[in-house]
Amino acid sequence: MRVVLRSALLTILLAGSAFAQIDFSGEWTVVRSQDNTENPWVGDWFGLPLNAAGLARAESWDASILSLPEYQCRPHGWAYIYRGPTAMRISKEVDPYSREVIAYHPEWHQSTDSPVFLDARQQPADEAPHVWGGFSAAAWEGDILRIETTHLKEDYIRRNGAMVSDEATVTSWWIRRGDYLTWINIVHDPNYLSEPLIRSSEYRLNVNSLVPAHPCTSVYEGLEKGHVPHFLLDENPFLKEIRARYGVPAGTPTGGAETMYPEFQRRLRDSEFSNGDRRAQRTGQ
């Protein structure tokens, strides 16, 4: 009887494990969202929990740096690429003997190979080289795939100077519901973030869509040789434009953990009403 019960239990567990193996392979088209912008304004770091060092790093950013030959062909990194504007293909790597899926390989336009390993392989040593896609190990949580990513290069989390360092780690979840894939990222960075950055993106299955090749040859674009484009602290002239664009009063932050929460929206609303009252008093209305 014990043998029969154990066999039945093993069968149930194996069946449950097999049920958990949701297939994420295929071609996926990104579903755009309101905060998923490819070309944000300089100074727009609202909703990003940048600490003092992160804000200083962002404020010194000059868009001209992307014209340097060593920057022109850089791929998008793991902490950002899933929110990019291009289609994605996820392919399966299958062990030729066990026939088990041992890795998924997501790829986008302007990205490198970023394997997500499911075979419990050992994480690289701390001093191992860091790469754009990092090292990603995954495990099933029911029918959700949880991914832990380390060994990343420094990279932007918004393409206007908001960065995470090469000590950042990312926890991701892949959740599939029919033809929709939800991708959730939680980024931890002890250097530039005061709190975890939590964001998500949506994809929809699009059979036979294409992920185009990304040939890239860097060229010299006439920038002063030996000069790295940047601004010293408090000297970035573009930071004033974001306040005028959104009506953000002086003294109100344009980035940091407090801009993530509803209280900040209420603060902006109250400030807007207050400014409106003052304008009305000046015009006699």
C-alpha positions in Angstrom: 0.0 0.0 0.0 2.9 2.4 0.8 4.5 1.7 -2.5 1.2 2.3 -4.3 0.6 5.6 -2.4 4.2 6.8 -3.1 3.8 6.0 -6.8 0.5 7.8 -6.9 2.0 10.9 -5.2 5.0 10.9 -7.5 2.6 10.7 -10.5 0.7 13.7 -9.2 3.8 15.7 -8.5 5.2 15.0 -12.0 1.9 15.9 -13.5 1.9 19.2 -11.6 5.4 19.9 -12.7 4.6 19.2 -16.3 1.5 21.5 -16.0 3.8 24.2 -14.8 5.9 24.1 -17.9 4.2 27.0 -19.7 5.7 27.5 -23.2 7.1 31.1 -23.6 8.6 30.5 -27.0 7.4 32.5 -30.1 7.3 35.9 -31.6 5.9 38.7 -29.4 4.8 42.3 -30.2 5.2 44.9 -27.5 2.1 46.5 -26.2 2.9 50.2 -25.6 2.0 51.9 -22.4 1.8 55.6 -21.2 5.1 55.6 -19.3 7.0 53.5 -21.9 8.7 56.2 -23.9 11.7 55.7 -26.1 12.8 59.4 -26.1 12.0 61.0 -22.7 12.8 64.6 -21.9 15.9 65.4 -20.0 15.1 65.7 -16.4 12.0 63.5 -16.5 12.9 61.0 -13.9 9.5 61.0 -12.2 8.6 57.6 -10.8 12.2 56.4 -10.6 13.6 55.9 -7.0 17.0 57.5 -7.8 19.0 58.4 -4.7 21.3 61.4 -4.5 24.1 59.7 -6.4 21.6 58.5 -9.0 20.2 62.0 -9.5 23.7 63.5 -9.7 24.6 60.9 -12.3 21.4 61.7 -14.3 21.8 65.5 -14.1 25.3 65.3 -15.6 24.1 63.4 -18.7 24.5 64.9 -22.1 22.7 63.3 -25.1 25.7 63.9 -27.2 27.5 61.0 -25.5 25.5 58.6 -27.6 27.4 60.0 -30.6 30.8 58.7 -29.4 32.0 55.7 -31.5 32.1 53.5 -28.4 28.5 54.2 -27.6 26.9 54.0 -31.0 26.7 50.2 -31.2 25.9 49.5 -27.6 23.0 47.1 -27.1 20.2 47.8 -24.7 20.8 46.1 -21.3 18.6 43.6 -19.4 17.3 46.2 -17.0 15.8 48.3 -19.9 15.4 46.2 -23.1 12.1 44.5 -22.1 10.4 47.9 -22.2 11.9 48.8 -25.6 9.9 49.5 -28.7 10.7 46.4 -30.8 9.3 43.0 -31.2 10.8 40.1 -29.3 11.4 36.5 -30.1 11.8 33.8 -27.4 13.4 30.6 -28.6 13.9 27.3 -26.7 17.2 25.5 -26.1 16.5 21.8 -25.7 18.9 19.2 -24.2 19.5 16.7 -27.1 19.4 13.7 -24.7 16.8 14.5 -22.0 14.7 16.6 -24.4 14.1 19.1 -21.5 14.0 22.8 -22.1 17.3 24.0 -20.5 17.1 27.7 -21.5 15.0 30.3 -23.1 16.7 32.9 -25.4 14.8 36.2 -25.6 16.1 38.5 -28.3 15.1 42.0 -29.6 16.3 44.4 -32.2 19.5 46.0 -30.8 20.1 43.3 -28.1 22.6 40.6 -27.4 22.0 36.9 -26.6 20.5 36.9 -23.1 19.9 33.2 -22.2 17.6 32.4 -19.3 18.8 29.1 -17.8 16.4 26.6 -16.3 19.0 23.8 -15.6 20.1 25.0 -12.1 23.6 25.8 -13.4 26.0 27.5 -11.0 26.1 31.3 -10.9 29.5 32.7 -12.1 32.0 34.0 -9.5 31.6 37.5 -8.3 34.7 38.6 -10.3 33.4 37.0 -13.5 33.0 39.5 -16.5 29.7 41.4 -16.6 27.8 41.5 -19.9 24.8 43.4 -21.3 22.4 40.5 -20.8 23.8 39.5 -17.4 23.6 35.9 -16.1 20.0 34.7 -15.6 18.9 31.6 -13.7 15.2 30.7 -13.6 12.9 28.5 -11.6 9.2 27.7 -11.8 6.7 29.1 -9.2 3.6 27.3 -10.3 3.0 28.3 -13.9 5.1 31.5 -13.5 8.7 31.7 -14.3 10.9 33.6 -11.8 14.3 34.8 -13.1 17.2 36.1 -11.1 19.8 38.2 -13.1 23.2 39.2 -12.0 26.6 40.2 -13.6 25.1 43.2 -15.5 27.0 46.1 -17.0 26.1 49.7 -16.0 23.1 50.7 -18.2 20.2 53.1 -18.4 16.8 52.5 -17.0 15.4 55.5 -18.9 17.2 56.9 -21.9 17.9 60.3 -20.5 20.7 59.6 -18.0 18.8 57.6 -15.3 21.2 54.7 -14.7 21.8 51.6 -12.6 25.3 50.4 -11.8 27.1 47.2 -12.5 26.1 46.0 -9.0 22.4 46.0 -9.9 20.5 42.8 -9.8 17.1 42.1 -11.4 14.3 39.8 -10.4 11.8 39.1 -13.3 8.6 37.2 -13.6 7.2 35.9 -16.9 3.4 35.3 -16.7 1.5 34.0 -19.8 -2.2 34.3 -20.2 -3.2 33.0 -23.5 -1.7 35.2 -26.2 -0.4 37.8 -23.6 2.9 37.8 -21.8 3.4 40.0 -18.8 7.0 40.8 -17.9 7.6 42.2 -14.4 11.0 43.5 -13.4 12.2 44.5 -9.9 15.6 46.2 -10.1 17.8 46.5 -7.0 20.9 48.8 -7.1 22.8 49.8 -3.9 24.5 52.6 -5.8 21.9 54.6 -7.7 18.5 53.5 -6.3 17.1 54.2 -2.8 14.3 51.7 -3.3 13.6 48.8 -5.6 12.3 49.9 -9.1 9.2 47.9 -10.0 7.9 48.1 -13.6 6.1 45.8 -16.0 5.6 45.4 -19.7 3.1 43.6 -21.9 3.6 41.6 -25.1 1.1 39.9 -27.4 1.8 36.8 -29.4 2.3 37.6 -33.1 3.2 34.5 -35.1 5.8 34.9 -37.7 6.7 38.5 -36.9 10.3 39.4 -37.6 13.1 40.6 -35.3 15.3 42.4 -37.7 19.1 42.1 -37.8 21.0 45.0 -36.2 24.2 45.5 -38.2 26.1 48.5 -36.7 29.3 50.2 -37.7 30.5 53.1 -35.5 31.8 56.2 -37.2 33.4 59.4 -36.0 30.8 62.2 -35.9 33.0 65.2 -35.5 33.0 65.5 -31.7 36.0 67.0 -30.1 38.6 64.3 -29.6 39.4 63.4 -26.0 36.2 65.1 -24.8 33.4 63.1 -23.1 30.1 65.0 -23.4 28.7 65.8 -19.9 27.5 68.6 -17.6 28.9 69.5 -14.3 26.4 69.5 -11.4 23.8 72.3 -11.5 25.0 73.3 -15.0 22.7 71.2 -17.2 20.6 73.9 -19.1 17.9 71.4 -20.1 16.7 70.7 -16.6 14.5 73.8 -16.5 12.5 72.7 -19.6 10.9 69.7 -17.8 9.5 72.0 -15.1 8.0 74.3 -17.7 6.6 71.4 -19.7 4.8 69.8 -16.8 4.3 72.9 -14.6 6.4 71.6 -11.8 7.3 74.4 -9.4 10.8 75.1 -8.2 11.8 73.1 -5.2 9.7 70.1 -6.3 11.8 67.0 -7.2 11.7 65.6 -10.8 13.0 62.2 -9.6 13.5 60.1 -6.5 11.5 57.7 -4.5 8.9 60.2 -3.4 7.8 60.7 -7.0 6.6 57.1 -7.2 3.7 57.5 -4.8 0.2 59.0 -5.0 1.0 61.6 -2.4 3.4 63.3 -4.9 0.6 63.6 -7.4 -1.6 65.2 -4.8 1.2 67.6 -4.0 1.5 68.6 -7.7 -2.2 69.0 -7.9 -2.3 71.3 -4.8 0.6 73.3 -6.2 -1.2 73.7 -9.5 -4.4 74.9 -7.8 -2.4 77.3 -5.6 -0.6 78.7 -8.7 -4.0 79.1 -10.4 -5.4 81.0 -7.5 -2.4 83.4 -7.5 -2.7 83.9 -11.2 -6.5 84.7 -10.8 -5.7 87.2 -8.0 -3.2 89.0 -10.2 -5.6 89.2 -13.2 -8.6 90.2 -10.9 -10.6 87.2 -12.0 
